[in-house]
Amino acid sequence: MTQTKIDTEKTAVKSSARTKAAEKKTAQKKANAALAGAEKSVKAARKAVKGSNKKLRKKALQLSRQTEKLAAKHANATRQLAAEVIKADRESASAPKNTSVRKKSSASKRTSAPKKTTALKKKGAPATLAKATKP
């Protein structure tokens, strides 16, 4: 591979890593916003239920706890997913470098194999020269 191809691969890997990092940040922001929204709705529900009877208050508290747990699970799952995506991108970013090295080493092995020589057919005068030189 030429140096320019290697450079373009490196820049492509860097730019994809940047975009994935930006995607991770947005996913984390969305998860945090969802968690904050759930907490606000739970607080509002608790305030609304304060004046009602005991059974309704218990039910509302139970539901609010469930929503808090679900929101926390969702936020954690989103964060873990974003972390896994970044980890996979790092592994894939290192892969092209290794494959290009392998291609170079395997190419040198192929050159040691015997090659068949064939006459190249060209248009014009060189073709007639090749015909003239053959016995």
QUIBEL-V158892 format. One line per field, one symbol per residue. phi: phi as a letter, one per 40 degrees, with the letter a starting at -180 (. if undefined). Layout:
phi = ???
//
This chain:
phi = .ccccccccccccccccccccccccccccccccccccccccccccccccdcccccccccccccccccccccccccccccccccccccccccccccdccccccccccccccccccbccbcccbcgcdccccccccc
//
